[in-house]
């Protein structure tokens, strides 16, 4: 199935006049999310350490590029959270949506070094916590504030040799629930999405650029029998951030083609491609 045939529809003006902050916006899910919010009328501040990736996103927007502001920054740096929230907020100081997407994919298990642990937790868990804490006042100024944290199926399942990454993403799931509880009195909704095998630059590198070979392997492990596209995750993020999800908070949405929900014998029982 081609990427074009799975591209979700844009909802025009759904976020017209809204101010959105997206981390990790230079590639993959973050880039798709930034593009979607811009296409739906928002003013987006996209943050990444990858300047080239951000420029690519800017070029892809053509006439809508004026609604995207890009910031090359390390979200783990001292003071970064406050600075990014201030940069993304509107003229009245309100921030409508925060998407914590930036992550590092360091896979290490029993031999993980302290440096690997610290880097993974700094980016994947501590930075989202700091950004939400820094954004509370700005979000509270919005009439429809929302936070979406990007977790992973790796926070739901055990995988060999993945202590660092899986622990960080499991932490994101619990962080999301705690944030939702604490911020509910301010009307701030906090949810997460857990992507599965999404064909991003990370997956493409793991496949050495050979999607034809690896799509049947990774996609074939899912009931929907294919890998997902970044835009399909961005679509769910957009829903959770929108007024359509006004009574949804503290929830995680799996965007994984049914992978986590399938029982261990599901592939043989239901005839999914091996």
VOMILUM-237418 format. One line per 2 residues: number of its first residue (from 1); their letters; for each residue x negated, y, z of C-alpha. Coordinates in nm, 3 decimals, m for minus. Each point is the difference from the previous one (the first is absolute). Example, Ala and Ser with C-alpha at 12.3 -4.5 7.8 and 13.67 -1.06 7.14 Angstrom:
<atoms>
1	as	m1.230 m0.450 0.780; m0.137 0.344 m0.066
</atoms>
This chain:
<atoms>
1	xx	0.000 0.000 0.000; m0.146 0.334 m0.101
3	xx	m0.058 0.297 0.226; 0.241 0.211 m0.203
5	xx	0.284 m0.249 0.044; m0.037 0.010 0.377
7	xx	m0.035 0.378 0.039; 0.271 0.129 0.237
9	xx	0.208 0.297 m0.106; m0.085 0.347 0.124
11	xx	0.275 0.184 0.192; m0.014 0.358 m0.132
13	xx	m0.014 0.276 0.263; 0.035 m0.243 0.290
15	xx	m0.285 0.181 0.175; 0.042 0.341 m0.160
17	xx	m0.170 0.265 0.212; m0.134 m0.255 0.249
19	xx	m0.360 m0.011 0.122; m0.175 m0.335 0.003
21	xx	m0.344 m0.120 0.115; m0.136 m0.322 m0.152
23	xx	m0.333 m0.149 0.105; m0.195 m0.230 m0.228
25	xx	0.157 0.177 m0.298; m0.289 m0.053 m0.239
27	xx	0.092 m0.351 m0.111; 0.244 m0.288 0.020
29	xx	0.306 0.031 0.220; m0.098 0.346 0.124
31	xx	m0.035 0.137 m0.353; 0.333 m0.153 m0.103
33	xx	0.164 0.146 0.311; m0.138 0.348 m0.065
35	xx	0.120 m0.014 m0.361; 0.346 m0.112 0.104
37	xx	0.047 0.274 0.258; m0.115 0.262 m0.252
39	xx	0.235 m0.143 m0.264; 0.285 0.027 0.251
41	xx	m0.065 0.367 0.071; m0.229 0.003 0.304
43	xx	m0.308 0.206 0.069; m0.262 m0.263 0.071
45	xx	m0.339 0.021 0.167; m0.200 m0.304 m0.103
47	xx	m0.306 m0.090 0.203; m0.284 m0.236 m0.087
49	xx	m0.377 m0.034 0.026; 0.000 m0.082 m0.372
51	xx	m0.012 0.330 m0.189; 0.002 m0.170 m0.341
53	xx	0.312 m0.194 0.091; 0.181 0.314 0.108
55	xx	m0.092 0.172 m0.327; 0.141 m0.295 m0.192
57	xx	0.328 0.032 0.188; 0.011 0.373 m0.073
59	xx	m0.053 m0.058 m0.372; 0.276 m0.261 m0.009
61	xx	0.261 0.248 0.122; m0.020 0.239 m0.297
63	xx	0.250 0.281 0.055; 0.079 m0.101 0.357
65	xx	m0.359 0.025 0.122; 0.074 0.336 0.163
67	xx	0.192 m0.180 0.274; m0.300 m0.214 0.092
69	xx	m0.280 0.134 0.216; m0.296 m0.233 0.038
71	xx	m0.240 m0.002 0.292; m0.324 m0.196 0.007
73	xx	m0.037 m0.094 0.366; m0.091 m0.276 0.241
75	xx	0.310 m0.054 0.214; m0.212 m0.137 0.284
77	xx	m0.206 0.318 0.040; 0.035 0.213 0.312
79	xx	0.280 0.250 m0.045; 0.109 m0.147 m0.334
81	xx	0.352 m0.086 0.114; 0.084 0.354 0.112
83	xx	m0.156 0.152 m0.312; 0.187 m0.229 m0.238
85	xx	0.336 0.056 0.165; m0.054 0.377 m0.015
87	xx	m0.094 m0.024 m0.368; 0.304 m0.210 m0.089
89	xx	0.271 0.186 0.193; 0.228 0.247 m0.172
91	xx	0.015 0.378 0.054; 0.223 m0.047 0.306
93	xx	m0.243 m0.250 0.152; 0.220 m0.301 m0.072
95	xx	m0.127 m0.333 m0.128; 0.276 m0.223 m0.133
97	xx	m0.178 m0.326 m0.073; m0.328 m0.159 0.108
99	xx	m0.119 m0.313 m0.180; m0.292 m0.173 0.172
101	xx	m0.137 m0.209 m0.285; m0.380 0.031 0.012
103	xx	m0.178 m0.321 0.096; m0.324 m0.190 m0.026
105	xx	0.004 m0.365 m0.105; m0.290 m0.143 0.197
107	xx	0.040 m0.374 0.039; m0.199 m0.141 0.289
109	xx	0.064 m0.276 0.249; m0.207 m0.162 0.270
111	xx	m0.314 0.177 m0.123; 0.158 0.346 m0.014
113	xx	m0.236 0.269 0.120; 0.093 0.279 0.239
115	xx	m0.042 0.240 m0.291; 0.249 m0.195 m0.213
117	xx	0.249 m0.011 0.285; m0.036 0.370 0.072
119	xx	0.028 0.112 m0.362; 0.306 m0.215 m0.061
121	xx	0.179 0.116 0.313; m0.099 0.364 m0.052
123	xx	0.153 0.017 m0.347; 0.284 m0.251 0.016
125	xx	0.132 0.056 0.352; m0.144 0.300 0.184
127	xx	0.035 0.245 m0.289; 0.375 m0.067 m0.045
129	xx	0.047 0.040 0.376; m0.188 0.330 0.001
131	xx	0.180 0.133 m0.306; 0.343 m0.072 0.141
133	xx	m0.094 0.158 0.333; m0.132 0.307 m0.181
135	xx	0.312 0.022 m0.218; 0.271 m0.028 0.266
137	xx	0.064 0.374 0.033; 0.000 0.055 m0.377
139	xx	0.227 m0.300 m0.058; 0.240 0.120 0.270
141	xx	0.048 0.321 m0.202; 0.139 m0.203 m0.291
143	xx	0.371 m0.070 m0.043; m0.077 m0.357 m0.110
145	xx	m0.343 m0.105 0.130; m0.145 m0.341 m0.075
147	xx	m0.323 m0.192 0.038; m0.085 m0.308 m0.204
149	xx	m0.302 m0.206 0.100; m0.144 m0.246 m0.249
151	xx	m0.068 m0.332 0.172; m0.049 m0.330 m0.185
153	xx	0.112 m0.360 m0.016; m0.334 m0.058 0.173
155	xx	0.157 0.144 0.314; 0.267 m0.272 m0.012
157	xx	m0.205 m0.310 m0.079; m0.331 m0.157 0.098
159	xx	m0.273 m0.022 m0.263; m0.340 m0.162 0.042
161	xx	m0.294 0.236 0.033; 0.212 0.312 0.039
163	xx	m0.021 0.100 0.366; m0.070 0.366 m0.063
165	xx	0.250 0.081 m0.274; 0.287 m0.212 0.129
167	xx	m0.038 0.128 0.355; 0.007 0.359 m0.123
169	xx	0.313 m0.054 m0.208; 0.173 m0.188 0.280
171	xx	m0.079 0.303 0.211; 0.166 0.225 m0.256
173	xx	0.323 m0.198 0.035; 0.007 0.043 0.378
175	xx	m0.115 0.363 m0.025; 0.294 0.068 m0.231
177	xx	0.251 m0.140 0.248; m0.150 0.199 0.289
179	xx	m0.007 0.320 m0.205; 0.361 m0.052 m0.104
181	xx	0.106 m0.038 0.363; m0.191 0.304 0.124
183	xx	0.096 0.233 m0.285; 0.368 m0.091 m0.029
185	xx	0.105 0.279 0.243; m0.150 0.248 m0.249
187	xx	0.193 m0.156 m0.287; m0.320 m0.128 m0.160
189	xx	0.042 m0.340 m0.163; m0.304 m0.229 m0.023
191	xx	m0.007 m0.314 m0.213; m0.256 m0.212 m0.179
193	xx	m0.036 m0.201 m0.318; m0.202 m0.320 m0.031
195	xx	m0.122 m0.054 m0.356; m0.099 m0.343 m0.122
197	xx	m0.196 m0.075 m0.316; 0.025 0.339 m0.170
199	xx	m0.217 0.051 m0.308; m0.206 0.294 0.119
201	xx	m0.364 0.078 m0.065; m0.089 m0.212 0.304
203	xx	0.171 m0.308 m0.142; m0.142 0.070 m0.344
205	xx	m0.353 0.007 0.142; 0.064 m0.325 0.184
207	xx	0.103 m0.148 m0.336; m0.305 0.145 m0.178
209	xx	0.245 0.174 m0.229; 0.147 m0.329 m0.124
211	xx	0.371 0.040 0.071; 0.095 m0.262 m0.256
213	xx	m0.184 m0.262 0.202; 0.093 0.107 0.354
215	xx	0.359 0.120 m0.042; 0.128 m0.361 m0.018
217	xx	m0.197 m0.086 0.315; 0.098 0.291 0.224
219	xx	0.333 0.080 m0.162; 0.085 m0.368 m0.025
221	xx	m0.023 m0.027 0.379; 0.309 0.223 0.028
223	xx	0.363 m0.100 m0.057; 0.033 0.282 m0.256
225	xx	m0.293 m0.160 m0.185; m0.202 0.315 m0.066
227	xx	m0.212 0.264 0.165; 0.159 0.331 0.083
229	xx	m0.077 0.343 m0.139; m0.099 0.304 0.211
231	xx	0.311 0.185 m0.117; 0.218 m0.271 0.153
233	xx	m0.149 0.070 0.342; 0.026 0.375 m0.057
235	xx	0.370 m0.045 m0.073; 0.059 m0.159 0.341
237	xx	m0.206 0.271 0.169; 0.217 0.259 m0.174
239	xx	0.316 m0.166 0.125; m0.123 m0.018 0.359
241	xx	m0.101 0.367 m0.014; 0.331 0.112 m0.147
243	xx	0.333 0.089 0.162; 0.134 m0.327 m0.145
245	xx	m0.185 m0.170 0.287; 0.123 0.246 0.263
247	xx	0.091 m0.276 0.249; m0.313 m0.209 m0.055
249	xx	m0.290 0.029 0.242; m0.248 m0.238 0.161
251	xx	0.037 m0.238 m0.293; m0.250 m0.172 m0.228
253	xx	0.091 m0.083 m0.358; m0.189 m0.282 m0.170
255	xx	m0.077 0.080 m0.364; m0.152 m0.335 m0.083
257	xx	0.217 m0.185 m0.250; 0.129 m0.224 0.280
259	xx	m0.342 m0.139 0.096; 0.019 0.038 0.378
261	xx	0.360 m0.119 0.016; m0.074 m0.325 m0.182
263	xx	m0.042 m0.313 0.211; m0.326 m0.197 m0.027
265	xx	0.168 m0.261 m0.217; 0.183 0.257 m0.208
267	xx	m0.218 m0.028 m0.308; 0.048 m0.374 m0.036
269	xx	0.364 0.007 0.112; 0.108 0.267 m0.245
271	xx	m0.235 m0.069 m0.285; m0.202 0.321 m0.005
273	xx	m0.291 0.000 m0.239; m0.319 m0.146 0.146
</atoms>
